[in-house]
Amino acid sequence: MSIKADRGVCETSKQNHNGRIGSFKVLLPFDGEIVDGEPVQISRSNLIQDIKAGKTVVTISKRGGVWTRGSDVRVTSAGYLRTTLDDAEQDDLGDLPTFTQTFA
């Protein structure tokens, strides 16, 4: 099954003290679909900018060697990134794996 999205978030850096994730690893689309490849690391501000510009951002996970679509990612009025409809004051993209951030 193909995943039609502009960004597929597959990993997050660990949250810092204010409940915000600093950066993300994402897969980018090829011909409008998320395909297997090397994830790129992007900053929080770039991901928020993409969402506010109308890009479709979803979580993805690999199961049985195949990427599967998770949930849509949204920005709350307070600027948190969430896959749930509540407005809790912390980022929450579900149970994605974490990585050590390599840029500020």
VODREN-135524 format. One line per field, with one value per atom (N, C-alpha, C): residue number from 1; atom name; x, y, z. Coordinates in Angstrom, 3 decimals, decimal comma. Layout:
BEGIN
seq c(NUM_...)
atom c(CA_...)
px c(X_...)
py c(Y_...)
pz c(Z_...)
% end
This chain:
BEGIN
seq c(1_1_1_2_2_2_3_3_3_4_4_4_5_5_5_6_6_6_7_7_7_8_8_8_9_9_9_10_10_10_11_11_11_12_12_12_13_13_13_14_14_14_15_15_15_16_16_16_17_17_17_18_18_18_19_19_19_20_20_20_21_21_21_22_22_22_23_23_23_24_24_24_25_25_25_26_26_26_27_27_27_28_28_28_29_29_29_30_30_30_31_31_31_32_32_32_33_33_33_34_34_34_35_35_35_36_36_36_37_37_37_38_38_38_39_39_39_40_40_40_41_41_41_42_42_42_43_43_43_44_44_44_45_45_45_46_46_46_47_47_47_48_48_48_49_49_49_50_50_50_51_51_51_52_52_52_53_53_53_54_54_54_55_55_55_56_56_56_57_57_57_58_58_58_59_59_59_60_60_60_61_61_61_62_62_62_63_63_63_64_64_64_65_65_65_66_66_66_67_67_67_68_68_68_69_69_69_70_70_70_71_71_71_72_72_72_73_73_73_74_74_74_75_75_75_76_76_76_77_77_77_78_78_78_79_79_79_80_80_80_81_81_81_82_82_82_83_83_83_84_84_84_85_85_85_86_86_86_87_87_87_88_88_88_89_89_89_90_90_90_91_91_91_92_92_92_93_93_93_94_94_94_95_95_95_96_96_96_97_97_97_98_98_98_99_99_99_100_100_100_101_101_101_102_102_102_103_103_103_104_104_104)
atom c(N_CA_C_N_CA_C_N_CA_C_N_CA_C_N_CA_C_N_CA_C_N_CA_C_N_CA_C_N_CA_C_N_CA_C_N_CA_C_N_CA_C_N_CA_C_N_CA_C_N_CA_C_N_CA_C_N_CA_C_N_CA_C_N_CA_C_N_CA_C_N_CA_C_N_CA_C_N_CA_C_N_CA_C_N_CA_C_N_CA_C_N_CA_C_N_CA_C_N_CA_C_N_CA_C_N_CA_C_N_CA_C_N_CA_C_N_CA_C_N_CA_C_N_CA_C_N_CA_C_N_CA_C_N_CA_C_N_CA_C_N_CA_C_N_CA_C_N_CA_C_N_CA_C_N_CA_C_N_CA_C_N_CA_C_N_CA_C_N_CA_C_N_CA_C_N_CA_C_N_CA_C_N_CA_C_N_CA_C_N_CA_C_N_CA_C_N_CA_C_N_CA_C_N_CA_C_N_CA_C_N_CA_C_N_CA_C_N_CA_C_N_CA_C_N_CA_C_N_CA_C_N_CA_C_N_CA_C_N_CA_C_N_CA_C_N_CA_C_N_CA_C_N_CA_C_N_CA_C_N_CA_C_N_CA_C_N_CA_C_N_CA_C_N_CA_C_N_CA_C_N_CA_C_N_CA_C_N_CA_C_N_CA_C_N_CA_C_N_CA_C_N_CA_C_N_CA_C_N_CA_C_N_CA_C_N_CA_C_N_CA_C_N_CA_C_N_CA_C_N_CA_C_N_CA_C_N_CA_C_N_CA_C_N_CA_C_N_CA_C_N_CA_C_N_CA_C_N_CA_C_N_CA_C)
px c(0,843_0,000_0,887_0,599_1,412_0,962_1,907_1,624_1,728_0,600_0,592_0,707_1,868_2,137_3,347_3,517_4,669_5,869_5,605_6,651_6,174_7,057_6,767_7,740_7,272_8,130_8,335_9,604_9,882_10,666_11,295_12,030_11,991_12,139_12,197_13,421_13,962_15,010_14,306_15,061_14,440_13,906_12,803_12,225_13,144_13,182_13,965_13,076_13,553_12,854_11,492_11,240_9,957_8,932_9,155_8,168_8,149_9,183_9,224_10,322_10,009_10,983_11,807_13,133_14,017_14,162_14,219_14,369_13,761_13,653_12,922_13,673_13,516_13,976_12,734_12,794_11,633_12,041_11,100_11,248_10,475_11,041_10,418_9,760_8,773_8,068_8,848_8,559_9,031_7,788_7,526_6,299_5,057_5,106_3,937_3,698_4,600_4,421_5,684_5,495_6,627_7,163_8,442_9,069_10,261_10,779_11,932_13,124_13,948_15,133_15,801_16,768_17,491_16,745_16,312_15,628_16,565_16,005_16,761_16,341_17,284_16,992_16,566_15,438_14,980_14,664_14,712_14,471_12,987_12,700_11,328_10,698_11,430_10,873_10,554_11,379_11,095_9,854_9,683_8,503_7,238_7,281_6,117_5,815_6,841_6,664_5,994_6,414_5,806_4,317_3,972_2,565_1,743_2,262_1,531_1,398_2,316_2,245_1,282_0,659_-0,327_0,205_1,457_2,004_1,402_1,210_0,699_1,862_1,834_2,876_2,224_2,782_2,233_3,359_2,995_3,967_3,977_5,145_5,256_6,096_5,854_6,673_6,854_7,946_8,256_7,802_6,959_6,461_6,647_7,366_7,603_8,342_9,219_10,001_9,266_8,043_7,223_6,820_6,954_6,509_4,990_4,444_2,999_2,671_1,553_1,111_0,565_0,918_0,385_-0,686_-0,420_-1,387_-0,914_-1,865_-1,535_-0,908_0,068_0,715_0,137_-0,212_-0,765_-0,029_-0,178_0,408_-0,722_-0,572_-1,599_-1,473_-2,456_-2,418_-1,234_-0,736_0,422_1,741_1,679_2,885_3,459_2,657_3,116_2,722_3,529_3,253_2,590_1,409_0,640_-0,056_-0,304_-1,108_-2,498_-2,700_-4,010_-4,741_-6,031_-6,832_-6,811_-6,241_-6,195_-5,088_-5,117_-4,131_-3,182_-2,805_-1,847_-0,578_0,052_1,220_2,521_2,616_3,852_3,672_4,784_4,729_4,363_3,632_3,284_3,052_4,039_3,900_3,803_3,336_3,163_4,464_4,590_5,716_6,816_7,165_8,247_9,586_10,525_11,872_12,529_13,483_14,206_15,658_16,282_17,687_18,369_19,688_20,454_20,587_20,161_20,181_21,618_21,846_23,213_23,424_22,413_22,604_21,768_22,092_21,394_20,085)
py c(-1,182_0,000_1,244_2,185_3,392_4,416_5,273_6,340_7,657_8,315_9,613_10,700_11,353_12,405_13,192_14,378_15,205_14,926_14,441_14,096_12,894_11,918_10,766_10,746_11,114_11,179_9,760_9,310_7,944_7,887_8,989_9,038_10,465_10,587_11,903_11,970_13,183_13,340_13,350_13,140_13,136_14,517_14,544_15,824_16,536_17,862_18,628_18,988_19,814_20,096_20,777_21,414_22,112_21,297_19,997_19,138_19,213_19,803_19,946_19,075_18,441_17,638_18,582_18,416_19,342_19,084_17,813_17,503_16,136_15,862_14,691_14,051_12,745_12,077_11,763_12,175_12,013_11,392_10,708_10,265_11,250_11,594_12,530_11,751_12,337_11,598_11,530_10,502_10,363_10,130_10,984_10,919_10,930_11,726_11,906_10,826_9,838_8,758_8,579_8,249_7,944_6,574_6,510_5,247_5,004_3,779_3,438_4,271_4,640_5,421_5,836_6,713_7,207_8,409_8,323_9,475_10,673_11,858_13,088_13,710_14,378_15,035_16,466_16,864_18,250_18,830_20,129_20,810_20,923_21,170_21,397_22,560_23,665_24,840_24,540_23,740_23,381_22,504_21,559_20,697_21,512_22,417_23,278_24,147_24,695_25,524_24,715_23,465_22,598_22,385_22,095_21,863_23,124_24,262_25,528_25,917_25,416_25,685_24,730_23,824_22,923_21,566_21,275_19,960_18,894_17,707_16,586_15,898_15,904_15,274_14,171_12,962_11,814_11,070_10,296_9,384_8,112_7,465_6,197_5,244_3,968_2,953_1,785_1,070_-0,054_-1,340_-2,078_-3,358_-4,396_-5,460_-6,501_-5,990_-4,999_-4,453_-3,451_-3,079_-2,157_-0,969_0,241_1,438_1,473_1,759_1,889_3,268_3,780_5,101_5,036_6,036_6,166_7,242_8,308_9,387_10,686_11,557_12,895_13,680_14,522_15,376_16,773_17,389_18,746_19,632_20,946_21,932_22,515_22,501_23,080_24,601_25,268_26,731_27,220_26,369_26,722_26,303_25,721_25,378_24,002_23,122_21,751_20,873_19,852_18,900_17,670_17,309_16,213_15,413_14,133_13,288_13,092_13,546_13,436_14,767_14,753_15,973_16,869_16,395_17,247_18,285_19,279_20,361_20,331_19,140_19,023_19,789_20,359_21,211_20,418_19,526_18,810_18,139_17,895_17,176_15,725_15,123_13,707_13,160_12,402_11,758_10,245_9,799_8,375_7,704_6,447_5,618_5,493_6,584_6,534_6,341_5,672_5,537_6,912_7,000_8,260_8,109_9,249_9,285_10,446_10,467_11,558_12,641_13,833_14,964_15,297_15,556_15,834_17,273_18,108_19,535_20,319_21,600_22,446_22,935)
pz c(0,000_0,000_0,000_-0,870_-0,958_0,081_0,462_1,418_0,675_0,497_-0,165_0,899_0,928_1,907_1,431_2,006_1,670_2,576_3,770_4,726_5,532_5,707_6,548_7,714_8,904_10,085_10,625_10,670_11,124_12,428_12,844_14,106_14,644_15,969_16,597_17,504_17,665_18,676_20,036_21,088_22,417_22,744_23,507_23,894_24,874_24,746_25,712_26,907_27,788_29,044_28,882_27,756_27,604_26,813_26,665_26,016_24,500_23,912_22,455_21,850_20,758_20,034_19,171_19,190_18,480_16,995_16,605_15,189_14,879_13,594_13,124_11,966_11,818_10,609_9,785_8,526_7,653_6,320_5,728_4,343_3,483_2,351_1,422_0,289_-0,365_-1,420_-2,732_-3,491_-4,860_-5,696_-6,665_-7,458_-6,577_-5,487_-4,636_-3,598_-3,499_-2,534_-1,707_-0,428_0,436_0,048_-0,243_-0,633_0,279_0,236_1,057_0,608_1,552_1,246_2,529_2,409_3,578_4,154_5,422_6,022_6,116_6,013_6,203_7,527_8,174_9,439_9,166_9,745_9,592_10,967_11,048_12,316_12,606_13,842_14,298_13,518_13,394_12,719_11,256_10,594_9,201_9,088_10,024_9,984_10,231_11,196_11,464_10,251_9,641_8,442_7,324_7,144_6,129_6,410_7,659_8,010_7,782_8,229_8,057_6,587_5,743_4,302_3,589_4,362_3,776_3,353_3,675_3,325_4,239_3,702_4,472_5,169_6,502_7,304_8,125_8,031_8,748_9,457_10,469_11,063_10,233_10,188_9,468_10,300_10,126_10,795_9,844_10,056_9,174_9,844_9,137_9,635_8,546_8,875_7,883_6,662_6,860_5,759_4,891_5,288_4,496_5,361_4,805_5,522_5,560_6,746_6,893_7,456_7,031_7,464_8,882_9,676_11,021_11,037_11,786_11,975_11,346_11,051_10,588_11,738_11,418_12,404_12,256_13,386_13,357_14,349_14,167_15,074_15,905_17,231_18,099_18,102_18,686_18,768_19,606_20,505_21,330_20,674_19,469_18,739_19,011_19,617_19,853_18,675_18,415_17,337_17,940_17,401_17,980_16,892_17,216_16,331_16,911_18,133_18,785_18,672_18,953_18,809_20,037_21,143_22,330_22,179_23,040_22,980_24,175_24,619_25,719_25,362_26,372_26,135_26,122_25,150_24,845_23,498_22,833_21,565_21,831_20,904_21,010_19,609_19,113_17,809_17,958_19,111_19,320_19,718_19,359_19,792_18,745_18,110_17,117_17,809_17,140_17,717_17,870_18,800_19,000_18,534_18,243_17,828_18,522_18,490_19,050_17,994_18,344_17,423_17,029_15,744_15,271_14,828_14,964_14,698_15,681_15,838_16,822_16,281)
% end
